[in-house]
């Protein structure tokens, strides 16, 4: 097959473009057209699609516009679509020069979001992509109720989501070797308690807890807040601990100030993993704090914090930072088997 030939079909072409745009952190609205078009043509046979190309009626399908119709027509003709070639050139290369060895040891991702909160895609699309990337598990961690700007899940909505997760796992089947795990990214409230009921947290497989509000809280108060959460609640992973932003469309933001020694000593004592957040705009914790947590003896979790399927590929960025800090793979909880992970998370 020449470089201009294409044999994977129109649905694969549309999904690949969306994946690559997400990997390049494109705005969600720029990506949705490709995923919507893929969903629109998925039920149709190849003959039906070819007939629509001949009759020039592809754009009569809801969700298919002129640009996506061009992708579909090229893919059906066995020609590499121009938009796919451009996306591959812009976003298809390696994300980093390091981290690949550790990335190969990761079995899954403990921090991801769907369109149930502030993610851009349905749960099913996140699952399909995680499987394509070779994950053995993915923890779905949509936000908790207090984070209304992110459409955080109430007890009632989270209960419904758990039933959806069970249905998806039933559809995927144990033979696939993949499991979608039940989780949450729960807010650490001002007093160190968590923004979800204990009964609800007990129903989950794993809990990421993060500070999302009052990030400029005074140092001693922020330290008490975080140590209380780590020491007294049912949390497993301390998410993006400083809350900083170092680049990106949201602008920059300094990290919270707290006694990192006290917080990480609490994490080590209570078996809470410190997250190495792989999002390029976060790089959280800073390198010096990763090294401090390493020296104290903390466990770690390398997570994508993906809000779109293509962002699940960010894991290698966190792996590069963990390798640079010399963190042993067995201290990274998502190198563990699912059984070992769940035993630790629900001890």
C-alpha positions as CSV (number, residue, x, y, z in Angstrom):
1,X,0.0,0.0,0.0
2,X,1.4,3.4,-1.0
3,X,1.5,6.4,1.4
4,X,-1.6,7.8,-0.3
5,X,-3.6,4.6,0.0
6,X,-5.9,3.9,2.9
7,X,-7.7,0.7,3.8
8,X,-9.1,1.1,7.3
9,X,-12.5,2.5,6.3
10,X,-14.4,5.7,7.0
11,X,-15.4,5.2,10.6
12,X,-11.7,4.4,11.5
13,X,-10.6,7.5,9.6
14,X,-13.0,9.8,11.4
15,X,-12.2,8.3,14.9
16,X,-8.5,8.6,14.2
17,X,-8.7,12.3,13.3
18,X,-10.7,12.9,16.5
19,X,-8.1,11.0,18.5
20,X,-5.2,12.9,17.0
21,X,-6.9,16.3,17.5
22,X,-7.6,15.4,21.2
23,X,-4.0,14.2,21.6
24,X,-3.0,17.7,20.4
25,X,-5.4,19.3,22.9
26,X,-7.7,20.8,20.3
27,X,-10.9,22.3,21.6
28,X,-13.7,19.8,22.1
29,X,-16.0,21.6,19.6
30,X,-13.4,21.0,16.9
31,X,-13.4,17.3,17.5
32,X,-17.0,16.6,18.0
33,X,-17.8,16.8,14.3
34,X,-15.6,13.8,13.6
35,X,-17.0,11.7,16.4
36,X,-20.5,12.6,15.5
37,X,-20.0,11.7,11.9
38,X,-18.4,8.4,12.9
39,X,-21.5,7.6,15.0
40,X,-23.8,8.6,12.2
41,X,-22.4,6.3,9.6
42,X,-21.6,3.4,11.9
43,X,-25.0,1.6,11.4
44,X,-24.8,2.0,7.6
45,X,-23.3,-0.7,5.3
46,X,-20.5,0.1,2.9
47,X,-22.9,-0.2,0.0
48,X,-25.2,2.4,1.5
49,X,-22.4,4.8,2.0
50,X,-21.1,4.3,-1.5
51,X,-24.6,5.0,-2.8
52,X,-24.8,8.2,-0.8
53,X,-21.4,9.3,-2.2
54,X,-22.7,8.6,-5.7
55,X,-25.9,10.5,-5.1
56,X,-24.1,13.2,-3.1
57,X,-26.4,12.7,-0.1
58,X,-23.9,12.0,2.6
59,X,-24.6,15.5,4.2
60,X,-28.2,14.6,4.4
61,X,-27.2,12.4,7.4
62,X,-27.5,14.2,10.7
63,X,-24.0,14.8,12.0
64,X,-22.3,14.7,8.6
65,X,-21.0,17.9,7.2
66,X,-19.1,18.8,4.1
67,X,-15.6,18.2,5.6
68,X,-16.5,14.9,7.2
69,X,-18.3,13.8,4.0
70,X,-15.0,14.4,2.2
71,X,-13.2,12.2,4.7
72,X,-15.8,9.4,4.3
73,X,-15.7,9.6,0.5
74,X,-11.9,9.4,0.3
75,X,-11.7,6.5,2.8
76,X,-14.3,4.6,0.8
77,X,-12.2,5.1,-2.3
78,X,-9.1,3.8,-0.5
79,X,-7.4,7.2,-0.5
80,X,-5.8,8.7,2.5
81,X,-8.1,11.6,3.5
82,X,-6.3,15.0,3.4
83,X,-7.6,15.9,6.9
84,X,-6.2,12.6,8.3
85,X,-2.9,13.1,6.7
86,X,-2.7,16.6,8.2
87,X,-3.6,15.4,11.6
88,X,-1.0,12.6,11.5
89,X,1.6,15.1,10.5
90,X,0.7,17.6,13.2
91,X,-0.2,15.3,16.1
92,X,0.8,11.7,15.3
93,X,4.5,11.8,16.4
94,X,5.9,10.9,19.7
95,X,4.7,13.1,22.6
96,X,8.1,12.9,24.3
97,X,11.5,11.4,23.9
98,X,11.4,9.5,27.2
99,X,9.1,7.4,29.3
100,X,8.4,4.7,26.8
101,X,9.9,1.8,28.9
102,X,7.8,2.7,32.0
103,X,4.8,3.4,29.8
104,X,5.0,-0.2,28.7
105,X,4.7,-1.3,32.3
106,X,1.5,0.6,33.0
107,X,-1.6,-1.6,33.0
108,X,-4.2,1.2,33.2
109,X,-5.2,4.7,34.1
110,X,-6.8,5.8,37.4
111,X,-8.1,9.3,36.4
112,X,-10.4,10.0,33.5
113,X,-13.6,11.9,32.7
114,X,-16.6,11.4,30.4
115,X,-19.4,13.6,29.2
116,X,-21.2,12.8,32.4
117,X,-19.2,15.6,33.9
118,X,-16.8,17.8,32.0
119,X,-15.3,15.3,29.6
120,X,-16.0,15.6,25.9
121,X,-17.1,12.0,25.0
122,X,-19.4,9.3,26.1
123,X,-18.1,6.6,28.4
124,X,-18.2,4.0,25.7
125,X,-15.8,6.0,23.5
126,X,-13.4,6.4,26.4
127,X,-13.5,2.6,26.9
128,X,-12.9,1.8,23.2
129,X,-9.9,4.0,23.1
130,X,-8.5,2.7,26.3
131,X,-8.7,-0.8,24.9
132,X,-7.1,0.3,21.7
133,X,-4.2,1.7,23.7
134,X,-3.7,-1.6,25.4
135,X,-5.1,-0.7,28.9
136,X,-6.2,-3.6,31.1
137,X,-8.3,-1.2,33.2
138,X,-9.5,2.4,33.2
139,X,-11.0,4.1,36.3
140,X,-13.8,6.5,35.4
141,X,-13.5,9.4,37.8
142,X,-16.1,12.0,36.9
143,X,-16.4,15.0,39.3
144,X,-18.3,15.2,42.6
145,X,-21.4,17.4,43.2
146,X,-19.8,20.6,44.5
147,X,-17.9,21.2,41.3
148,X,-21.0,22.5,39.5
149,X,-19.0,24.1,36.7
150,X,-17.9,20.6,35.7
151,X,-21.4,19.1,36.1
152,X,-20.4,17.1,39.2
153,X,-22.4,13.9,39.9
154,X,-24.9,13.8,42.7
155,X,-25.5,10.5,44.5
156,X,-28.4,9.8,42.2
157,X,-26.5,10.5,39.0
158,X,-23.4,8.6,40.2
159,X,-25.7,5.6,41.1
160,X,-27.0,5.6,37.5
161,X,-23.4,5.8,36.2
162,X,-22.4,2.7,38.2
163,X,-25.2,0.8,36.5
164,X,-23.9,2.0,33.1
165,X,-20.4,0.8,34.0
166,X,-21.7,-2.6,34.9
167,X,-23.6,-2.8,31.6
168,X,-20.5,-1.8,29.6
169,X,-18.4,-4.4,31.4
170,X,-21.0,-7.0,30.6
171,X,-20.9,-6.0,27.0
172,X,-17.1,-5.9,26.7
173,X,-16.9,-9.3,28.4
174,X,-14.2,-10.8,30.7
175,X,-12.5,-12.4,27.7
176,X,-11.4,-9.0,26.4
177,X,-9.0,-8.6,29.4
178,X,-10.3,-5.1,30.0
179,X,-12.4,-3.7,32.9
180,X,-13.9,-0.3,33.4
181,X,-13.6,0.4,37.1
182,X,-16.0,2.6,39.2
183,X,-14.4,5.7,40.5
184,X,-14.7,9.4,41.3
185,X,-12.6,12.5,41.4
186,X,-14.0,13.8,44.6
187,X,-13.4,17.3,45.9
188,X,-11.4,17.8,49.1
189,X,-13.6,20.3,51.0
190,X,-12.3,23.2,53.1
191,X,-12.3,21.1,56.3
192,X,-10.6,18.1,54.7
193,X,-13.8,16.1,54.3
194,X,-14.8,14.7,50.9
195,X,-17.6,15.9,48.7
196,X,-19.5,12.6,48.6
197,X,-21.3,10.4,51.1
198,X,-19.3,7.6,52.8
199,X,-21.9,5.1,51.6
200,X,-21.4,6.2,48.0
201,X,-17.6,6.2,48.3
202,X,-17.8,2.6,49.7
203,X,-19.5,1.4,46.5
204,X,-16.6,2.5,44.3
205,X,-13.5,0.6,43.2
206,X,-11.1,3.6,43.6
207,X,-11.2,7.3,44.7
208,X,-9.1,10.2,43.5
209,X,-9.4,13.2,45.8
210,X,-8.3,16.7,44.7
211,X,-8.5,20.3,45.8
212,X,-10.4,22.4,43.2
213,X,-11.5,25.4,45.3
214,X,-9.8,28.1,47.4
215,X,-6.4,27.1,45.9
216,X,-4.9,30.2,47.4
217,X,-5.8,29.2,50.9
218,X,-3.2,30.1,53.6
219,X,-0.4,27.6,53.9
220,X,-1.2,26.2,57.3
221,X,-4.9,25.9,56.6
222,X,-4.2,24.1,53.2
223,X,-1.9,21.7,55.0
224,X,-4.5,20.9,57.6
225,X,-7.1,20.4,54.8
226,X,-4.9,18.0,52.8
227,X,-3.5,16.1,55.8
228,X,-7.0,15.6,57.2
229,X,-8.3,14.2,53.9
230,X,-5.3,11.9,53.5
231,X,-5.5,10.7,57.1
232,X,-9.2,10.3,57.8
233,X,-11.1,9.6,54.6
234,X,-11.6,6.8,52.1
235,X,-9.3,8.3,49.4
236,X,-6.7,6.4,47.4
237,X,-5.0,8.9,45.2
238,X,-4.1,12.6,45.9
239,X,-4.9,14.2,42.6
240,X,-2.8,17.1,41.0
241,X,-1.7,18.2,44.5
242,X,-0.7,21.8,43.8
243,X,-3.4,22.7,41.3
244,X,-1.0,24.7,39.2
245,X,-1.3,25.4,35.5
246,X,1.9,26.1,33.6
247,X,0.6,26.5,30.0
248,X,-2.4,26.1,27.8
249,X,-5.6,27.9,26.9
250,X,-6.8,28.3,30.5
251,X,-3.7,30.5,31.2
252,X,-1.2,29.9,34.0
253,X,-1.9,29.6,37.7
254,X,0.6,29.2,40.6
255,X,0.4,26.1,42.7
256,X,-1.2,26.1,46.2
257,X,1.2,26.4,49.1
258,X,1.3,23.8,51.8
259,X,3.7,21.8,54.0
260,X,4.6,19.1,51.4
261,X,6.6,17.2,53.9
262,X,3.6,16.8,56.2
263,X,1.2,16.0,53.4
264,X,3.5,13.4,51.8
265,X,4.4,11.8,55.2
266,X,0.6,11.4,55.7
267,X,0.3,9.8,52.2
268,X,3.1,7.4,53.0
269,X,1.6,6.5,56.4
270,X,-1.9,5.9,55.1
271,X,-1.0,4.2,51.8
272,X,-2.3,7.1,49.6
273,X,-0.7,7.4,46.2
274,X,0.6,10.8,45.0
275,X,-0.6,11.4,41.5
276,X,1.8,12.4,38.8
277,X,-0.7,14.2,36.6
278,X,0.3,13.8,32.9
279,X,-1.6,16.7,31.5
280,X,0.9,19.0,29.7
281,X,-0.7,22.1,31.2
282,X,-0.4,20.8,34.7
283,X,3.0,18.9,35.2
284,X,1.8,18.5,38.7
285,X,3.5,17.9,41.1
286,X,6.5,20.0,40.3
287,X,9.7,17.9,40.0
288,X,11.0,18.9,43.4
289,X,7.8,17.6,45.0
290,X,8.0,14.3,43.1
291,X,11.5,13.9,44.4
292,X,10.4,14.7,48.0
293,X,7.5,12.2,47.8
294,X,10.0,9.6,46.4
295,X,12.4,10.1,49.3
296,X,9.6,9.9,51.9
297,X,8.5,6.6,50.5
298,X,5.2,7.4,48.9
299,X,3.3,5.4,46.4
300,X,2.6,7.0,43.0
301,X,-0.1,6.9,40.3
302,X,0.7,8.1,36.8
303,X,-2.6,9.4,35.4
304,X,-3.8,11.1,32.2
305,X,-6.6,13.1,33.7
306,X,-8.1,12.6,30.2
307,X,-11.2,14.6,29.3
308,X,-11.3,13.2,25.8
309,X,-10.3,9.8,24.3
310,X,-7.1,11.1,22.6
311,X,-5.9,12.5,25.9
312,X,-5.6,9.0,27.3
313,X,-2.3,8.9,25.4
314,X,-0.9,11.5,27.7
315,X,0.4,8.8,30.1
316,X,3.8,8.7,28.6
317,X,4.4,12.4,29.6
318,X,4.0,11.4,33.3
319,X,6.1,8.3,32.7
320,X,8.9,10.5,31.4
321,X,8.8,12.6,34.6
322,X,8.7,9.5,36.9
323,X,11.7,7.9,35.0
324,X,13.6,11.2,35.4
325,X,13.0,11.0,39.2
326,X,14.1,7.4,39.4
327,X,10.9,6.1,40.8
328,X,10.8,2.3,40.9
329,X,8.0,0.8,38.8
330,X,6.6,-1.3,41.7
331,X,5.9,2.0,43.6
332,X,3.5,3.1,40.8
333,X,0.2,1.5,41.6
334,X,-1.1,1.4,38.0
335,X,1.8,-1.0,37.1
336,X,-0.1,-3.4,39.4
337,X,-2.6,-6.1,38.3
338,X,-6.2,-5.2,38.6
339,X,-6.6,-7.6,41.5
340,X,-3.6,-6.1,43.4
341,X,-4.8,-2.6,42.7
342,X,-8.3,-3.3,44.0
343,X,-7.0,-5.0,47.1
344,X,-4.9,-1.9,47.9
345,X,-7.7,0.5,47.2
346,X,-10.2,-1.2,49.4
347,X,-8.0,-2.5,52.2
